[in-house]
Amino acid sequence: MSIAPTLPQAAPLSTPPRLAVIGCGLMGGSFAMALRAACKPRGWTLHISAHSRSRASGERALELGIVDEVHPSAAQAVRDADLVLLAVPVTATEATLRELGPALPSQALVMDVGSTKRDVVVAARAALGAAAAQFVPAHPIAGRERGGIDQADATLYQARRCIITPLAENDPQRLQRAQSVWEAVGCRVVHMSAEQHDRTFAAVSHLPHLLAFAYVNAVSQQPDAARHLALAGPGFRDFSRIAAGTSAIWRDIFSANRDEVLEQLSHFEAALGQWRAALDTKNDAEVARLVDAASAVRTHWTLNGATPPTDDPA
Amino acid sequence: MSIAPTLPQAAPLSTPPRLAVIGCGLMGGSFAMALRAACKPRGWTLHISAHSRSRASGERALELGIVDEVHPSAAQAVRDADLVLLAVPVTATEATLRELGPALPSQALVMDVGSTKRDVVVAARAALGAAAAQFVPAHPIAGRERGGIDQADATLYQARRCIITPLAENDPQRLQRAQSVWEAVGCRVVHMSAEQHDRTFAAVSHLPHLLAFAYVNAVSQQPDAARHLALAGPGFRDFSRIAAGTSAIWRDIFSANRDEVLEQLSHFEAALGQWRAALDTKNDAEVARLVDAASAVRTHWTLNGATPPTDDPA
């Protein structure tokens, strides 16, 4: 495990992928639009097949021209594909892979977009057996509070990081192909283990979401909630933005990554205890020290400002 | 106490104020620039005198043309003023008012910009005695993580709310004048008691700051902090933005409003306890319920979207 400056640049896409998208929501729809846009300057016409558990979403994707055909099953959608993007809730990963597995061409690359990775790795191995070698777990750091195919956007992945957590059974060519695909839609790729991924995102994504939800719960449970909220300003707006997430997504993330979230929650409870002690004892110097410590870290942080870590696959 | 649709519109400024600004930082400098800009279309040339505890800030304000003269004492700066803006740390309020009190013209209106109000009211009465009737406590909801005269901006107060917490001894004409001044620099004015102000801002500003500080403390105290922070995304960016505040400001706010902040912290600890219990017991349905409750509130909230409450002065 080391902090490496960059991964070797993957060779650019050399052949037009035959793409199948399973799940026609924000993530899958945006991926289809972005890959189509990336193929255009190369003179390639991308054919995109799709399946969606929600018939309405599939029909809407077709109507918007985001996909070219919609199939009633995941198996039918993937049978001619050489690139499959699984964009379903993480809890649906195993069932979906079981369904499409028998129809999956043996050369196809399969990737997901899930926010947790250890559970997805377990699901892929359980569902695909030896064919798990075709599955490269991926987590593009992109999204919106509100999902759905109508929010799909060809630029969603532009300049975002995509974490790949390779399996030991993935061969180098398949990893190269995976990296080229994410770079084609605009991402910068970082490799790490599924374990490290889940620990890091518990710290920088799942815990902040939990705190934002709990904070809004705390304010809104008070008798004076309406008065308080009417006067909330830009600080409140930014701090609580992520509390607008949906339970369909967040219940699964907290369930799949419960142990790491609880570990991060313990770190936070300890830090909050320092604050309570400082306030309870009227220790203004300690309050100032805690503010200075946080402020120094946050002032120097910038989005994509530090070289991301990379490490060997687990 | 009632939720009133709007306050009566104050008469617009009818005479050019002779302004004295005490404290040449972001808030004072921006106020001077904004009031000068508001006077220009009326053909009024505003003369602005100033004092700053920091000689460098005063000189810089002069150099930037934000103020017209800088005095070595607050008393000298206010002696010809009919409008005095106190833009100093809240803990300096009493000493500053004691210093300028003897030189204050008897018709002048004095206002502050502090983030807490009960302590400012106590300070004003202690320092000014009967002349506290000239002091109208104010809190414009505007600011930046980084202060200083070089950040001063004529638009800082545009479309922001300004809370006025009138004293029983303020007469209606002075309150009208106070409201006209804040409206002239672009604010929408809300009246409430100092007690209600401090309770509401503990809930929607001071507690979120405390949580953002504690969260950054928690992440940065971990051995893996550098790795975590390098991969943090837009959710982290917005959630932790307010953790870049400075201890000079926040130590004073937490000190002045300690009881209300502790009350809000208790509400938060109770809400966080609901989250810990749901995770500890693997109660996914309860996690979903907590997410849905927060998300419903946050999705419907918009900045300045609700009619602010107003109530009688304390």
HADDOCK unambig.tbl for C-alpha pairs under 7 A between the chains (distance, minus, plus):
assign (segid A and resid 141 and name CA) (segid B and resid 233 and name CA) 6.95 0.50 0.50
assign (segid A and resid 200 and name CA) (segid B and resid 228 and name CA) 5.00 0.50 0.50
assign (segid A and resid 203 and name CA) (segid B and resid 219 and name CA) 6.68 0.50 0.50
assign (segid A and resid 203 and name CA) (segid B and resid 228 and name CA) 6.73 0.50 0.50
assign (segid A and resid 204 and name CA) (segid B and resid 228 and name CA) 6.43 0.50 0.50
assign (segid A and resid 204 and name CA) (segid B and resid 232 and name CA) 5.36 0.50 0.50
assign (segid A and resid 204 and name CA) (segid B and resid 236 and name CA) 6.07 0.50 0.50
assign (segid A and resid 205 and name CA) (segid B and resid 235 and name CA) 6.68 0.50 0.50
assign (segid A and resid 205 and name CA) (segid B and resid 236 and name CA) 6.46 0.50 0.50
assign (segid A and resid 208 and name CA) (segid B and resid 236 and name CA) 6.92 0.50 0.50
assign (segid A and resid 208 and name CA) (segid B and resid 239 and name CA) 6.97 0.50 0.50
assign (segid A and resid 213 and name CA) (segid B and resid 291 and name CA) 6.13 0.50 0.50
assign (segid A and resid 213 and name CA) (segid B and resid 294 and name CA) 5.34 0.50 0.50
assign (segid A and resid 214 and name CA) (segid B and resid 268 and name CA) 6.93 0.50 0.50
assign (segid A and resid 214 and name CA) (segid B and resid 271 and name CA) 5.47 0.50 0.50
assign (segid A and resid 214 and name CA) (segid B and resid 272 and name CA) 5.58 0.50 0.50
assign (segid A and resid 215 and name CA) (segid B and resid 268 and name CA) 6.02 0.50 0.50
assign (segid A and resid 216 and name CA) (segid B and resid 294 and name CA) 5.34 0.50 0.50
assign (segid A and resid 217 and name CA) (segid B and resid 271 and name CA) 6.29 0.50 0.50
assign (segid A and resid 217 and name CA) (segid B and resid 293 and name CA) 6.79 0.50 0.50
assign (segid A and resid 217 and name CA) (segid B and resid 294 and name CA) 5.34 0.50 0.50
assign (segid A and resid 218 and name CA) (segid B and resid 267 and name CA) 5.48 0.50 0.50
assign (segid A and resid 218 and name CA) (segid B and resid 268 and name CA) 5.06 0.50 0.50
assign (segid A and resid 218 and name CA) (segid B and resid 271 and name CA) 5.34 0.50 0.50
assign (segid A and resid 219 and name CA) (segid B and resid 203 and name CA) 6.69 0.50 0.50
assign (segid A and resid 227 and name CA) (segid B and resid 308 and name CA) 6.93 0.50 0.50
assign (segid A and resid 227 and name CA) (segid B and resid 309 and name CA) 5.98 0.50 0.50
assign (segid A and resid 228 and name CA) (segid B and resid 200 and name CA) 5.00 0.50 0.50
assign (segid A and resid 228 and name CA) (segid B and resid 203 and name CA) 6.73 0.50 0.50
assign (segid A and resid 228 and name CA) (segid B and resid 204 and name CA) 6.43 0.50 0.50
assign (segid A and resid 230 and name CA) (segid B and resid 304 and name CA) 6.83 0.50 0.50
assign (segid A and resid 230 and name CA) (segid B and resid 306 and name CA) 5.03 0.50 0.50
assign (segid A and resid 230 and name CA) (segid B and resid 307 and name CA) 6.39 0.50 0.50
assign (segid A and resid 230 and name CA) (segid B and resid 308 and name CA) 5.22 0.50 0.50
assign (segid A and resid 231 and name CA) (segid B and resid 308 and name CA) 6.06 0.50 0.50
assign (segid A and resid 232 and name CA) (segid B and resid 204 and name CA) 5.37 0.50 0.50
assign (segid A and resid 233 and name CA) (segid B and resid 141 and name CA) 6.93 0.50 0.50
assign (segid A and resid 233 and name CA) (segid B and resid 303 and name CA) 6.28 0.50 0.50
assign (segid A and resid 235 and name CA) (segid B and resid 205 and name CA) 6.68 0.50 0.50
assign (segid A and resid 235 and name CA) (segid B and resid 242 and name CA) 6.42 0.50 0.50
assign (segid A and resid 236 and name CA) (segid B and resid 204 and name CA) 6.07 0.50 0.50
assign (segid A and resid 236 and name CA) (segid B and resid 205 and name CA) 6.47 0.50 0.50
assign (segid A and resid 236 and name CA) (segid B and resid 208 and name CA) 6.94 0.50 0.50
assign (segid A and resid 237 and name CA) (segid B and resid 303 and name CA) 6.96 0.50 0.50
assign (segid A and resid 238 and name CA) (segid B and resid 238 and name CA) 5.05 0.50 0.50
assign (segid A and resid 238 and name CA) (segid B and resid 239 and name CA) 5.92 0.50 0.50
assign (segid A and resid 239 and name CA) (segid B and resid 208 and name CA) 6.97 0.50 0.50
assign (segid A and resid 239 and name CA) (segid B and resid 238 and name CA) 5.91 0.50 0.50
assign (segid A and resid 239 and name CA) (segid B and resid 239 and name CA) 4.05 0.50 0.50
assign (segid A and resid 239 and name CA) (segid B and resid 240 and name CA) 6.70 0.50 0.50
assign (segid A and resid 240 and name CA) (segid B and resid 239 and name CA) 6.70 0.50 0.50
assign (segid A and resid 242 and name CA) (segid B and resid 235 and name CA) 6.42 0.50 0.50
assign (segid A and resid 243 and name CA) (segid B and resid 294 and name CA) 6.18 0.50 0.50
assign (segid A and resid 243 and name CA) (segid B and resid 295 and name CA) 5.51 0.50 0.50
assign (segid A and resid 243 and name CA) (segid B and resid 298 and name CA) 6.29 0.50 0.50
assign (segid A and resid 244 and name CA) (segid B and resid 295 and name CA) 4.20 0.50 0.50
assign (segid A and resid 244 and name CA) (segid B and resid 298 and name CA) 5.37 0.50 0.50
assign (segid A and resid 244 and name CA) (segid B and resid 299 and name CA) 5.34 0.50 0.50
assign (segid A and resid 245 and name CA) (segid B and resid 295 and name CA) 6.02 0.50 0.50
assign (segid A and resid 246 and name CA) (segid B and resid 291 and name CA) 6.82 0.50 0.50
assign (segid A and resid 246 and name CA) (segid B and resid 292 and name CA) 6.70 0.50 0.50
assign (segid A and resid 246 and name CA) (segid B and resid 295 and name CA) 6.67 0.50 0.50
assign (segid A and resid 247 and name CA) (segid B and resid 288 and name CA) 4.96 0.50 0.50
assign (segid A and resid 247 and name CA) (segid B and resid 291 and name CA) 5.40 0.50 0.50
assign (segid A and resid 247 and name CA) (segid B and resid 292 and name CA) 5.81 0.50 0.50
assign (segid A and resid 251 and name CA) (segid B and resid 284 and name CA) 6.11 0.50 0.50
assign (segid A and resid 251 and name CA) (segid B and resid 287 and name CA) 5.96 0.50 0.50
assign (segid A and resid 251 and name CA) (segid B and resid 288 and name CA) 5.34 0.50 0.50
assign (segid A and resid 255 and name CA) (segid B and resid 284 and name CA) 6.71 0.50 0.50
assign (segid A and resid 258 and name CA) (segid B and resid 279 and name CA) 6.74 0.50 0.50
assign (segid A and resid 267 and name CA) (segid B and resid 218 and name CA) 5.51 0.50 0.50
assign (segid A and resid 268 and name CA) (segid B and resid 214 and name CA) 6.92 0.50 0.50
assign (segid A and resid 268 and name CA) (segid B and resid 215 and name CA) 6.02 0.50 0.50
assign (segid A and resid 268 and name CA) (segid B and resid 218 and name CA) 5.07 0.50 0.50
assign (segid A and resid 271 and name CA) (segid B and resid 214 and name CA) 5.46 0.50 0.50
assign (segid A and resid 271 and name CA) (segid B and resid 217 and name CA) 6.28 0.50 0.50
assign (segid A and resid 271 and name CA) (segid B and resid 218 and name CA) 5.33 0.50 0.50
assign (segid A and resid 272 and name CA) (segid B and resid 214 and name CA) 5.58 0.50 0.50
assign (segid A and resid 279 and name CA) (segid B and resid 258 and name CA) 6.76 0.50 0.50
assign (segid A and resid 284 and name CA) (segid B and resid 251 and name CA) 6.12 0.50 0.50
assign (segid A and resid 284 and name CA) (segid B and resid 255 and name CA) 6.72 0.50 0.50
assign (segid A and resid 287 and name CA) (segid B and resid 251 and name CA) 5.96 0.50 0.50
assign (segid A and resid 288 and name CA) (segid B and resid 247 and name CA) 4.97 0.50 0.50
assign (segid A and resid 288 and name CA) (segid B and resid 251 and name CA) 5.34 0.50 0.50
assign (segid A and resid 291 and name CA) (segid B and resid 213 and name CA) 6.12 0.50 0.50
assign (segid A and resid 291 and name CA) (segid B and resid 246 and name CA) 6.83 0.50 0.50
assign (segid A and resid 291 and name CA) (segid B and resid 247 and name CA) 5.41 0.50 0.50
assign (segid A and resid 292 and name CA) (segid B and resid 246 and name CA) 6.71 0.50 0.50
assign (segid A and resid 292 and name CA) (segid B and resid 247 and name CA) 5.81 0.50 0.50
assign (segid A and resid 293 and name CA) (segid B and resid 217 and name CA) 6.78 0.50 0.50
assign (segid A and resid 294 and name CA) (segid B and resid 213 and name CA) 5.35 0.50 0.50
assign (segid A and resid 294 and name CA) (segid B and resid 216 and name CA) 5.34 0.50 0.50
assign (segid A and resid 294 and name CA) (segid B and resid 217 and name CA) 5.33 0.50 0.50
assign (segid A and resid 294 and name CA) (segid B and resid 243 and name CA) 6.17 0.50 0.50
assign (segid A and resid 295 and name CA) (segid B and resid 243 and name CA) 5.51 0.50 0.50
assign (segid A and resid 295 and name CA) (segid B and resid 244 and name CA) 4.21 0.50 0.50
assign (segid A and resid 295 and name CA) (segid B and resid 245 and name CA) 6.02 0.50 0.50
assign (segid A and resid 295 and name CA) (segid B and resid 246 and name CA) 6.65 0.50 0.50
assign (segid A and resid 298 and name CA) (segid B and resid 243 and name CA) 6.28 0.50 0.50
assign (segid A and resid 298 and name CA) (segid B and resid 244 and name CA) 5.36 0.50 0.50
assign (segid A and resid 299 and name CA) (segid B and resid 244 and name CA) 5.33 0.50 0.50
assign (segid A and resid 303 and name CA) (segid B and resid 233 and name CA) 6.30 0.50 0.50
assign (segid A and resid 303 and name CA) (segid B and resid 237 and name CA) 6.98 0.50 0.50
assign (segid A and resid 304 and name CA) (segid B and resid 230 and name CA) 6.82 0.50 0.50
assign (segid A and resid 306 and name CA) (segid B and resid 230 and name CA) 5.04 0.50 0.50
assign (segid A and resid 307 and name CA) (segid B and resid 230 and name CA) 6.38 0.50 0.50
assign (segid A and resid 308 and name CA) (segid B and resid 227 and name CA) 6.92 0.50 0.50
assign (segid A and resid 308 and name CA) (segid B and resid 230 and name CA) 5.22 0.50 0.50
assign (segid A and resid 308 and name CA) (segid B and resid 231 and name CA) 6.07 0.50 0.50
assign (segid A and resid 309 and name CA) (segid B and resid 227 and name CA) 5.97 0.50 0.50
